């Protein structure tokens, strides 16, 4: 297999190439794409050539951005070009270009990396930070009884089923939200502008394409189905709906990864991507966008005045699309959070090196390591709506002395009870609300020990038992190694700053740790570290720990405790939804025939989860509903009804899971 990588391709270029194929050639497209990998070769002029036999060679000549953004940059030597199978196959084998690259933001380093910062992205083959094998909720909490869960379901017209009686009938209507998350949003919500007729038409086309892709599933979601979604994504981009386009591109990338087993795609992540795309498209098609749905792909920066910000920590950023860099988290005296990011193409090497790269902000003579333990006085600051600090021409910055975590304003992060902080984070992040990424959470903990993949800690002063996981799973980053070293010291007092995992029970992904003021058995960090260690860059050595390490062999066995998400029957609903994503509508219909339906819904109703049982029944019934006329022809071939039923169950499940996650932090 060739080691030459194909350049990324703009979605509309691939969609147009597939649209030009005849019906006969479309049937051969997936096989032709699979045969491209072994023949790729780089030419002397920087183009990439892919030969097909003796008479056809496809040449890709990327532009300055490194992507194929014009039809003339992909040519074939055969007689049928450009309406040939060869050209469409090579374009289909190439990765999909990021929206930031197409708009120029990726070149300038202002790539929107919020998905990576909230831990929702994976790195090729290394596994993701999200949980796909997670199952169910605790029946003791009820069927999404929390007010936030009910609101999230009602926003889409989905019955919340809070009383567990299963008497809420109907399926989801139009509604939705954005899957994308912002980092440290600090501005109040603004009224969303009304959608134009063109935007509503584009969103309706996206809904139809997404519904057809969901009905096909991974097994039938080949290049033709993906091209339909990409065509709709390009339409909503032209209509000024970048958030919907981003959701569509995530689904297409997920379908590609799932069909290529070597990429290690998690089915749970693809299920979430479909839920986010359908909710976003349904809401826009109804003419009621959420805040941030419209606008431009480029990040808009506004005037932030004069600021004084102090470093909290720095975090390596590594995306599955080859970007790497760093995000340094900051706080001002009023407690508002900001980030300074430096993310560019380069992958793991770029993520490692960016931690000590110079900060490109107003001529400040600091690197990111110094900024994470220092501060800045910024004159004429520019700030994006998600709290990102920009480096405009009129911005000037001078270094400030940093503050320790025990001093204000940072101390306020650790003074707030964890259950209050999590309640606010979960309320902001409900599906359908267009919420932001979870804010950083700080707490003082005592190490209990390692339990499987988790580092178990107890929140100080009788708080809950928490599970710590690496903020990024890549083995080239020191997150996992640092947590393993900490696990060797049961009883160690730690001050932890991290991002809560909204998809797991009582789980925190730490970014930095430090000593607990006044504690005798705690970390002993160098003075120049200013009382904190960035787990993504600093490596904890034995000299930084107190003497008297507990022998791991003689220590008491440590367990992760009860997991309300894994111990409840709602795992059945998740499995049904994931079955629909993997096998399509036909697989869900097969799962609901005969006695399988009763075996599926009875445990849910016995646990008091009547709303979830009813919505699951609706999904199975709608999947098997294929009305035909007297001649055996389908009278309603649309997948919209099935997509609405699937979406209703998916949103209900997500809201129920969030309610249980909130309960696990108390």
C-alpha positions as CSV (number, residue, x, y, z in Angstrom):
1,X,0.0,0.0,0.0
2,X,1.3,3.4,-0.9
3,X,2.3,5.8,1.9
4,X,1.4,8.9,-0.1
5,X,-1.5,10.8,1.3
6,X,-4.2,12.3,-0.9
7,X,-4.9,16.0,-0.4
8,X,-8.2,16.9,1.2
9,X,-11.1,17.7,-1.2
10,X,-13.8,20.3,-0.8
11,X,-17.2,18.6,-0.2
12,X,-18.8,20.2,-3.3
13,X,-16.1,19.0,-5.6
14,X,-16.7,15.4,-4.6
15,X,-20.5,15.8,-4.7
16,X,-20.4,17.2,-8.2
17,X,-18.1,14.3,-9.4
18,X,-20.5,11.7,-8.0
19,X,-23.5,13.5,-9.4
20,X,-22.0,13.3,-12.9
21,X,-21.7,9.5,-12.9
22,X,-24.3,7.3,-14.6
23,X,-26.4,4.9,-12.5
24,X,-24.2,2.0,-13.7
25,X,-21.0,3.7,-12.7
26,X,-22.4,4.6,-9.3
27,X,-22.8,1.0,-8.4
28,X,-19.1,0.4,-9.0
29,X,-17.9,3.5,-7.1
30,X,-17.3,2.0,-3.7
31,X,-15.2,-0.8,-5.1
32,X,-13.2,1.7,-7.2
33,X,-12.5,3.8,-4.1
34,X,-11.2,0.8,-2.3
35,X,-8.7,0.0,-5.1
36,X,-7.2,3.5,-5.1
37,X,-4.9,3.2,-2.0
38,X,-2.3,0.8,-3.6
39,X,-1.6,3.0,-6.6
40,X,-1.0,6.5,-5.2
41,X,2.2,8.2,-6.3
42,X,3.6,11.7,-5.8
43,X,4.8,13.6,-8.8
44,X,7.8,16.0,-9.0
45,X,5.6,19.1,-9.3
46,X,3.8,18.4,-6.0
47,X,0.7,16.8,-7.5
48,X,-0.5,13.3,-6.7
49,X,-1.1,10.8,-9.5
50,X,-3.3,7.7,-9.2
51,X,-3.1,5.3,-12.3
52,X,-6.0,3.1,-13.3
53,X,-4.6,0.5,-15.7
54,X,-2.6,1.7,-18.7
55,X,-4.8,4.3,-20.2
56,X,-6.1,6.4,-17.3
57,X,-4.3,8.5,-14.7
58,X,-6.0,10.8,-12.3
59,X,-3.9,13.8,-11.2
60,X,-4.7,16.0,-8.2
61,X,-3.1,19.4,-8.0
62,X,-4.0,21.1,-4.8
63,X,-4.0,24.9,-4.5
64,X,-2.2,27.1,-1.9
65,X,-4.4,25.9,0.9
66,X,-3.3,22.3,0.2
67,X,-6.8,21.2,-0.7
68,X,-8.7,20.5,-3.9
69,X,-11.1,23.4,-4.1
70,X,-11.7,23.7,-7.9
71,X,-12.9,21.1,-10.3
72,X,-9.9,21.8,-12.6
73,X,-7.5,20.6,-9.9
74,X,-8.6,17.0,-10.4
75,X,-8.2,15.7,-13.9
76,X,-8.2,12.3,-15.6
77,X,-6.7,11.2,-18.9
78,X,-9.5,8.9,-19.9
79,X,-12.0,9.7,-22.7
80,X,-15.0,10.0,-20.3
81,X,-13.3,12.6,-18.1
82,X,-14.5,14.5,-16.1
83,X,-17.6,12.3,-15.9
84,X,-15.6,9.2,-15.3
85,X,-15.4,6.6,-12.5
86,X,-11.7,7.1,-12.1
87,X,-11.9,10.8,-11.1
88,X,-14.8,10.2,-8.8
89,X,-13.1,7.3,-7.1
90,X,-9.9,9.2,-6.3
91,X,-11.9,12.2,-5.0
92,X,-13.9,9.8,-2.9
93,X,-10.8,8.2,-1.4
94,X,-9.4,11.6,-0.4
95,X,-10.2,13.1,3.0
96,X,-12.9,15.8,3.3
97,X,-11.4,19.3,3.7
98,X,-12.2,21.2,6.9
99,X,-14.4,24.3,6.7
100,X,-11.5,26.3,8.2
101,X,-9.2,25.3,5.3
102,X,-11.8,26.2,2.7
103,X,-12.4,29.6,4.2
104,X,-8.8,30.3,4.9
105,X,-9.0,30.2,8.7
106,X,-7.0,27.0,8.9
107,X,-4.1,28.6,7.2
108,X,-3.9,31.5,9.6
109,X,-3.9,29.2,12.6
110,X,-7.4,30.2,13.7
111,X,-8.9,26.7,13.2
112,X,-11.9,26.1,15.4
113,X,-10.6,23.4,17.7
114,X,-13.5,23.5,20.2
115,X,-14.4,19.9,19.3
116,X,-10.9,18.8,20.3
117,X,-10.9,20.9,23.4
118,X,-14.1,19.4,24.8
119,X,-12.7,15.9,24.3
120,X,-15.1,14.7,21.7
121,X,-12.6,14.0,18.9
122,X,-10.4,10.9,18.3
123,X,-7.0,10.5,16.9
124,X,-6.7,8.0,14.1
125,X,-6.9,4.6,15.5
126,X,-6.0,5.5,19.1
127,X,-9.5,5.5,20.5
128,X,-11.6,8.4,21.4
129,X,-12.3,10.1,24.6
130,X,-16.0,9.5,24.3
131,X,-17.7,6.4,25.5
132,X,-19.4,4.2,23.0
133,X,-19.8,1.1,25.1
134,X,-21.6,3.0,27.9
135,X,-25.0,1.6,28.6
136,X,-28.1,2.7,30.3
137,X,-29.0,4.7,33.4
138,X,-30.0,3.9,36.9
139,X,-33.7,3.3,37.3
140,X,-33.6,4.9,40.7
141,X,-33.4,8.3,39.1
142,X,-36.3,7.8,36.8
143,X,-36.8,8.4,33.2
144,X,-35.1,11.7,32.7
145,X,-37.0,13.3,35.6
146,X,-34.6,16.3,35.8
147,X,-36.0,19.6,34.7
148,X,-33.2,20.0,32.2
149,X,-33.9,16.6,30.7
150,X,-37.6,17.5,30.3
151,X,-36.7,20.8,28.7
152,X,-34.3,19.1,26.3
153,X,-36.9,16.6,25.2
154,X,-39.7,19.2,24.9
155,X,-37.5,21.5,22.8
156,X,-37.9,18.9,20.0
157,X,-41.5,18.1,20.7
158,X,-40.3,14.8,22.3
159,X,-42.2,13.5,25.3
160,X,-40.0,13.5,28.4
161,X,-41.6,10.4,29.9
162,X,-40.7,11.7,33.3
163,X,-43.4,9.8,35.2
164,X,-42.4,6.5,33.7
165,X,-46.0,5.7,32.7
166,X,-45.4,5.7,29.0
167,X,-48.5,7.7,28.3
168,X,-46.7,10.4,26.3
169,X,-47.6,9.6,22.7
170,X,-46.1,10.8,19.4
171,X,-42.7,11.2,18.0
172,X,-40.3,14.1,17.6
173,X,-41.2,17.0,15.5
174,X,-38.9,19.5,14.0
175,X,-36.2,20.7,16.4
176,X,-32.6,20.4,17.2
177,X,-29.3,21.8,18.3
178,X,-25.7,22.0,17.5
179,X,-23.3,19.3,18.2
180,X,-20.4,21.6,18.1
181,X,-19.2,23.1,21.3
182,X,-17.5,26.4,22.1
183,X,-14.7,26.9,24.6
184,X,-15.3,29.1,27.6
185,X,-18.1,31.2,26.2
186,X,-18.3,34.4,28.1
187,X,-20.9,36.5,26.4
188,X,-24.7,36.4,27.1
189,X,-27.1,34.8,24.6
190,X,-28.2,37.0,21.8
191,X,-31.5,36.7,19.9
192,X,-31.0,34.5,16.8
193,X,-31.8,36.2,13.5
194,X,-34.7,35.0,11.5
195,X,-34.0,32.5,8.8
196,X,-34.6,33.4,5.1
197,X,-36.6,31.3,2.7
198,X,-33.4,30.1,1.1
199,X,-31.9,29.0,4.4
200,X,-35.1,27.0,5.3
201,X,-35.0,25.3,1.9
202,X,-31.3,24.4,2.3
203,X,-32.0,23.1,5.8
204,X,-34.9,21.0,4.5
205,X,-32.7,19.4,1.8
206,X,-30.1,18.7,4.5
207,X,-32.8,17.0,6.7
208,X,-33.8,14.8,3.8
209,X,-30.3,13.8,3.0
210,X,-29.5,13.1,6.6
211,X,-32.7,11.0,7.0
212,X,-31.7,8.9,3.9
213,X,-28.2,8.4,5.3
214,X,-29.6,7.3,8.6
215,X,-32.0,4.9,6.9
216,X,-29.1,3.4,4.9
217,X,-26.8,3.0,7.9
218,X,-23.1,2.2,7.7
219,X,-23.6,-0.9,5.6
220,X,-25.4,0.9,2.8
221,X,-23.9,4.4,3.4
222,X,-21.3,4.3,0.6
223,X,-19.9,7.0,-1.5
224,X,-23.2,7.9,-3.2
225,X,-25.1,8.4,0.0
226,X,-22.2,10.4,1.4
227,X,-22.1,12.6,-1.7
228,X,-25.8,13.4,-1.2
229,X,-25.0,14.6,2.4
230,X,-22.0,16.6,1.1
231,X,-24.1,18.2,-1.6
232,X,-26.6,19.3,1.1
233,X,-23.8,20.4,3.3
234,X,-22.4,22.7,0.6
235,X,-25.9,24.2,0.1
236,X,-26.3,25.1,3.8
237,X,-22.8,26.6,3.7
238,X,-23.7,28.8,0.9
239,X,-26.9,29.7,2.7
240,X,-24.9,30.9,5.7
241,X,-25.4,28.0,8.1
242,X,-21.9,26.9,9.0
243,X,-22.9,25.0,12.1
244,X,-25.2,22.7,10.1
245,X,-22.4,22.1,7.5
246,X,-20.0,21.1,10.3
247,X,-22.5,18.6,11.6
248,X,-22.9,17.1,8.2
249,X,-19.2,16.8,7.6
250,X,-18.8,15.0,11.0
251,X,-21.4,12.4,9.8
252,X,-19.7,11.8,6.5
253,X,-16.3,11.4,8.2
254,X,-17.9,9.0,10.7
255,X,-19.5,6.9,7.9
256,X,-16.1,6.7,6.1
257,X,-14.3,5.7,9.3
258,X,-16.9,3.1,10.2
259,X,-16.8,1.5,6.7
260,X,-13.0,1.4,7.0
261,X,-12.5,-0.8,10.1
262,X,-8.8,0.1,10.3
263,X,-9.6,3.6,11.5
264,X,-11.2,2.4,14.8
265,X,-14.4,4.5,14.6
266,X,-16.6,4.2,17.6
267,X,-20.2,3.5,16.8
268,X,-21.4,5.6,19.7
269,X,-19.6,8.7,18.3
270,X,-21.3,8.2,14.9
271,X,-24.7,7.8,16.6
272,X,-24.1,11.1,18.4
273,X,-23.1,12.7,15.2
274,X,-26.3,11.6,13.5
275,X,-28.4,12.9,16.4
276,X,-26.7,16.3,16.3
277,X,-27.1,16.6,12.5
278,X,-30.7,15.6,12.6
279,X,-31.6,18.0,15.4
280,X,-29.8,20.9,13.8
281,X,-31.4,20.3,10.4
282,X,-34.8,19.8,11.9
283,X,-34.6,23.0,13.9
284,X,-33.4,25.0,10.9
285,X,-36.0,23.5,8.6
286,X,-38.7,24.6,11.0
287,X,-37.4,28.2,10.7
288,X,-36.3,28.5,14.3
289,X,-32.5,28.6,14.6
290,X,-30.6,28.5,17.8
291,X,-28.0,31.1,18.6
292,X,-24.9,30.7,16.5
293,X,-26.6,28.7,13.7
294,X,-26.2,31.4,11.1
295,X,-23.2,33.4,10.2
296,X,-19.8,32.8,8.7
297,X,-17.3,30.0,9.0
298,X,-14.7,32.5,10.0
299,X,-14.6,33.4,13.7
300,X,-15.9,36.9,14.4
301,X,-13.8,38.9,16.9
302,X,-15.2,41.9,18.8
303,X,-13.6,44.6,20.9
304,X,-12.9,43.4,24.4
305,X,-11.3,46.6,25.7
306,X,-8.4,46.3,28.1
307,X,-8.0,43.0,30.0
308,X,-5.8,41.5,32.7
309,X,-5.7,37.7,32.4
310,X,-3.8,35.1,34.4
311,X,-2.8,31.7,33.3
312,X,-4.6,28.5,34.5
313,X,-3.0,25.8,32.4
314,X,-2.1,24.7,28.9
315,X,-3.7,21.9,26.9
316,X,-2.3,20.1,23.9
317,X,-4.7,19.9,21.0
318,X,-4.6,17.0,18.5
319,X,-7.3,16.4,16.0
320,X,-8.1,13.4,13.8
321,X,-7.7,15.6,10.7
322,X,-4.0,16.2,11.2
323,X,-4.0,19.5,13.2
324,X,-2.0,19.9,16.3
325,X,-1.2,22.7,18.7
326,X,-1.9,24.1,22.1
327,X,-4.7,26.0,23.9
328,X,-3.7,28.0,27.0
329,X,-6.6,28.7,29.4
330,X,-6.7,32.1,31.2
331,X,-8.9,33.9,33.7
332,X,-9.6,37.6,34.4
333,X,-10.1,39.1,37.9
334,X,-13.9,38.8,37.4
335,X,-13.7,35.0,36.8
336,X,-14.4,35.1,33.1
337,X,-12.4,32.4,31.2
338,X,-10.5,33.0,27.9
339,X,-8.2,30.9,25.7
340,X,-5.2,31.6,23.5
341,X,-4.7,28.9,20.9
342,X,-2.1,28.0,18.3
343,X,-3.3,25.2,16.1
344,X,-2.0,24.4,12.7
345,X,-1.4,21.3,10.5
346,X,1.3,19.1,12.0
347,X,-0.3,16.4,14.1
348,X,1.4,15.1,17.2
349,X,4.8,16.8,16.6
350,X,3.0,20.1,16.3
351,X,1.0,19.5,19.5
352,X,4.2,18.7,21.5
353,X,6.2,21.6,20.2
354,X,3.5,24.2,20.5
355,X,3.6,24.0,24.3
356,X,6.8,26.1,24.3
357,X,6.1,28.1,21.2
358,X,5.9,31.9,21.4
359,X,2.5,33.5,22.0
360,X,1.4,35.4,19.0
361,X,-0.6,38.1,20.8
362,X,0.2,41.7,20.8
363,X,4.0,41.3,20.7
364,X,4.0,39.6,24.1
365,X,7.5,38.0,24.9
366,X,6.1,34.9,26.4
367,X,5.8,31.3,25.3
368,X,2.7,29.2,26.1
369,X,4.4,27.5,29.0
370,X,5.2,30.9,30.5
371,X,1.7,32.3,29.8
372,X,0.1,29.2,31.6
373,X,2.0,30.2,34.7
374,X,2.0,34.0,34.1
375,X,-0.3,36.6,32.9
376,X,-0.9,39.4,30.4
377,X,-2.1,43.0,30.4
378,X,-3.9,43.4,27.0
379,X,-4.7,46.8,25.5
380,X,-7.3,46.8,22.7
381,X,-8.2,43.1,23.1
382,X,-10.3,41.3,20.5
383,X,-12.4,38.4,21.8
384,X,-14.5,35.9,19.9
385,X,-17.9,34.8,21.3
386,X,-16.4,31.6,22.6
387,X,-13.8,33.5,24.6
388,X,-10.9,33.1,22.2
389,X,-8.4,36.0,22.3
390,X,-7.4,37.4,18.9
391,X,-4.1,38.9,17.7
392,X,-5.3,41.9,15.7
393,X,-3.2,44.8,14.6
394,X,-4.2,47.1,17.4
395,X,-3.6,44.6,20.2
396,X,-0.7,45.1,22.5
397,X,0.2,42.9,25.5
398,X,2.7,43.1,28.3
399,X,3.6,40.2,30.7
400,X,2.2,40.1,34.2
401,X,3.3,38.1,37.2
402,X,1.2,35.0,37.5
403,X,-1.0,34.0,40.4
404,X,-1.0,30.7,42.3
405,X,-4.1,28.5,42.3
406,X,-4.6,29.4,46.0
407,X,-4.9,33.1,45.2
408,X,-7.8,35.0,43.7
409,X,-9.3,35.0,41.1
410,X,-8.2,31.3,40.5
411,X,-9.1,30.2,44.0
412,X,-12.8,30.7,43.2
413,X,-12.6,27.7,40.8
414,X,-11.8,25.4,43.6
415,X,-14.1,26.9,46.2
416,X,-17.3,26.0,44.4
417,X,-18.9,22.6,45.3
418,X,-18.5,20.1,42.5
419,X,-22.2,19.2,42.4
420,X,-23.1,22.9,41.8
421,X,-20.5,23.3,39.1
422,X,-21.7,20.1,37.3
423,X,-25.3,21.1,37.6
424,X,-24.6,24.3,35.7
425,X,-22.4,22.5,33.1
426,X,-25.0,19.9,32.4
427,X,-27.8,22.4,32.1
428,X,-25.8,24.3,29.5
429,X,-24.9,21.2,27.6
430,X,-28.2,19.6,27.1
431,X,-29.0,18.4,23.5
432,X,-31.3,20.9,21.9
433,X,-30.0,23.8,23.8
434,X,-27.1,24.7,21.7
435,X,-24.9,24.6,24.8
436,X,-21.2,25.3,25.1
437,X,-18.5,22.9,26.1
438,X,-18.2,22.2,29.8
439,X,-16.2,24.8,31.7
440,X,-13.1,24.0,33.6
441,X,-13.8,22.5,37.0
442,X,-11.5,22.6,40.0
443,X,-11.6,20.5,43.2
444,X,-9.4,19.1,46.0
445,X,-9.3,15.3,46.0
446,X,-7.6,12.4,47.8
447,X,-6.2,9.6,45.6
448,X,-7.8,6.2,46.2
449,X,-6.1,4.1,43.5
450,X,-6.4,2.7,40.1
451,X,-9.4,0.7,39.0
452,X,-9.2,-0.6,35.4
453,X,-8.9,2.4,33.1
454,X,-9.8,4.9,35.9
455,X,-7.9,6.7,38.6
456,X,-10.3,6.8,41.5
457,X,-10.2,9.9,43.8
458,X,-12.4,11.1,46.6
459,X,-13.4,14.8,46.7
460,X,-12.2,16.3,49.9
461,X,-14.5,16.9,52.8
462,X,-16.8,13.9,52.1
463,X,-17.5,14.6,48.5
464,X,-18.3,12.0,45.8
465,X,-16.0,9.4,44.4
466,X,-14.7,10.6,41.0
467,X,-13.2,8.7,38.1
468,X,-10.2,10.4,36.4
469,X,-9.4,9.7,32.7
470,X,-6.7,11.1,30.4
471,X,-7.8,14.3,28.8
472,X,-6.5,12.9,25.5
473,X,-5.9,9.2,24.9
474,X,-2.9,9.5,22.5
475,X,0.0,7.5,23.9
476,X,2.5,10.2,22.6
477,X,1.1,12.6,25.2
478,X,1.9,12.2,28.9
479,X,-1.6,12.4,30.2
480,X,-2.0,8.6,30.8
481,X,1.5,8.2,32.1
482,X,1.0,10.9,34.7
483,X,-2.2,9.5,35.9
484,X,-0.6,6.0,36.3
485,X,2.2,7.6,38.4
486,X,-0.3,9.4,40.6
487,X,-2.2,6.1,41.1
488,X,0.9,4.7,42.8
489,X,0.4,7.1,45.8
490,X,-3.0,6.3,47.5
491,X,-3.8,8.9,50.1
492,X,-2.1,11.7,48.1
493,X,-3.9,15.1,48.4
494,X,-4.2,16.8,45.0
495,X,-5.7,20.0,43.6
496,X,-7.1,19.1,40.2
497,X,-8.2,21.3,37.3
498,X,-10.0,19.6,34.4
499,X,-12.9,19.3,32.2
500,X,-15.9,17.1,33.3
501,X,-16.9,14.3,30.9
502,X,-20.7,15.0,30.4
503,X,-21.1,11.5,28.8
504,X,-19.9,9.4,31.8
505,X,-20.9,9.1,35.4
506,X,-18.7,11.2,37.8
507,X,-15.8,11.4,35.4
508,X,-13.3,14.2,35.2
509,X,-10.5,14.6,32.6
510,X,-7.7,16.5,34.4
511,X,-5.6,19.0,32.5
512,X,-3.4,20.1,35.4
513,X,-2.7,19.2,39.1
514,X,-1.1,20.9,42.0
515,X,-0.5,20.6,45.8
516,X,-3.3,21.2,48.2
517,X,-2.5,24.2,50.5
518,X,-1.8,23.0,54.0
519,X,-1.7,19.3,53.3
520,X,1.3,17.3,54.4
521,X,1.0,14.4,52.0
522,X,0.8,16.2,48.7
523,X,2.9,17.1,45.6
524,X,6.2,19.0,45.9
525,X,6.6,20.9,42.7
526,X,9.5,23.2,41.8
527,X,9.0,26.9,42.6
528,X,9.2,27.9,38.9
529,X,6.1,25.7,38.2
530,X,4.1,28.1,40.4
531,X,2.2,25.3,42.1
532,X,0.8,23.5,39.1
533,X,1.8,20.8,36.6
534,X,0.3,20.6,33.1
535,X,-0.4,16.9,32.6
536,X,-0.2,17.2,28.8
537,X,3.3,18.6,28.9
538,X,5.0,18.2,32.3
539,X,6.0,14.6,33.4
540,X,5.6,13.9,37.1
541,X,8.8,12.2,38.4
542,X,9.2,10.4,41.7
543,X,11.0,13.4,43.3
544,X,7.8,15.5,43.0
545,X,5.9,13.1,45.3
546,X,6.1,12.9,49.1
547,X,8.1,10.1,50.7
548,X,6.3,7.0,52.1
549,X,4.8,5.7,48.9
550,X,2.2,2.9,49.5
551,X,3.2,-0.5,48.1
552,X,0.7,-1.1,45.3
553,X,0.9,-4.9,45.9
554,X,-0.2,-4.7,49.5
555,X,-2.8,-2.1,49.0
556,X,-6.5,-2.9,49.3
557,X,-8.3,-3.6,46.0
558,X,-9.8,-0.5,44.5
559,X,-13.1,-0.6,42.6
560,X,-14.8,2.0,40.5
561,X,-18.0,1.6,42.5
562,X,-21.5,1.6,41.1
563,X,-22.0,3.2,37.7
564,X,-25.7,4.3,37.2
565,X,-25.2,4.5,33.5
566,X,-24.1,0.9,33.2
567,X,-26.5,-0.6,35.7
568,X,-29.8,0.4,34.1
569,X,-31.8,-1.1,31.3
570,X,-31.6,2.0,29.1
571,X,-28.5,0.3,27.5
572,X,-31.1,-1.5,25.4
573,X,-32.3,1.8,23.9
574,X,-28.7,2.8,23.1
575,X,-28.0,-0.6,21.5
576,X,-31.2,-0.2,19.4
577,X,-30.2,3.3,18.2
578,X,-26.6,2.1,17.4
579,X,-28.1,-0.9,15.5
580,X,-30.0,1.5,13.3
581,X,-26.8,3.5,12.6
582,X,-24.8,0.4,11.8
583,X,-27.3,-1.7,9.9
584,X,-29.8,1.0,8.8
585,X,-33.6,0.9,8.9
586,X,-33.8,-2.7,7.9
587,X,-31.8,-3.8,10.9
588,X,-34.1,-2.0,13.3
589,X,-37.1,-3.5,11.7
590,X,-35.7,-7.0,12.1
591,X,-34.9,-6.3,15.8
592,X,-38.5,-5.3,16.4
593,X,-40.3,-8.3,14.8
594,X,-42.0,-11.1,16.6
595,X,-41.3,-11.6,20.3
596,X,-38.3,-9.3,20.3
597,X,-40.3,-6.2,20.9
598,X,-41.8,-7.5,24.1
599,X,-38.4,-8.7,25.4
600,X,-37.1,-5.3,24.6
601,X,-39.7,-3.0,26.2
602,X,-40.8,-5.1,29.2
603,X,-37.5,-4.5,31.2
604,X,-37.8,-0.8,30.5
605,X,-41.4,-0.5,31.8
606,X,-40.6,-2.6,34.9
607,X,-37.9,-0.1,35.7
608,X,-40.3,2.8,35.4
609,X,-38.9,3.9,32.1
610,X,-42.2,4.0,30.2
611,X,-41.3,7.0,28.0
612,X,-38.2,5.3,26.8
613,X,-40.1,2.1,26.1
614,X,-42.8,3.9,24.1
615,X,-40.3,5.8,22.0
616,X,-38.3,2.7,21.3
617,X,-41.5,0.9,20.2
618,X,-42.2,3.8,17.9
619,X,-38.7,3.5,16.3
620,X,-39.2,-0.2,15.6
621,X,-42.7,0.2,14.3
622,X,-41.7,3.1,12.0
623,X,-38.7,1.2,10.7
624,X,-41.0,-1.7,9.6
625,X,-43.6,0.6,8.1
626,X,-43.3,0.2,4.4
627,X,-46.8,0.7,2.9
628,X,-47.4,-0.7,-0.6
629,X,-50.1,-0.4,-3.1
630,X,-51.9,-3.3,-4.9
631,X,-49.0,-3.7,-7.3
632,X,-46.4,-4.0,-4.5
633,X,-45.0,-0.5,-5.0
634,X,-44.0,1.7,-2.1
635,X,-46.6,4.4,-1.5
636,X,-44.3,6.3,0.9
637,X,-40.6,5.8,0.3
638,X,-39.5,8.8,2.4
639,X,-37.3,8.1,5.4
640,X,-38.4,11.2,7.2
641,X,-40.9,9.4,9.5
642,X,-38.3,6.9,10.6
643,X,-35.7,9.7,11.1
644,X,-38.2,11.6,13.3
645,X,-38.9,8.6,15.5
646,X,-35.2,7.7,15.8
647,X,-34.4,11.3,16.7
648,X,-37.1,11.4,19.4
649,X,-35.6,8.3,21.1
650,X,-32.1,9.6,20.7
651,X,-32.8,13.0,22.3
652,X,-34.8,11.3,25.1
653,X,-31.9,9.0,25.8
654,X,-29.4,11.8,25.8
655,X,-31.5,13.8,28.3
656,X,-31.9,10.8,30.5
657,X,-28.2,10.1,30.6
658,X,-27.5,13.7,31.5
659,X,-29.9,13.5,34.4
660,X,-28.1,10.4,35.7
661,X,-24.6,12.0,35.2
662,X,-25.8,15.0,37.3
663,X,-26.9,12.7,40.0
664,X,-23.6,10.8,40.1
665,X,-21.8,14.0,41.1
666,X,-23.9,14.6,44.2
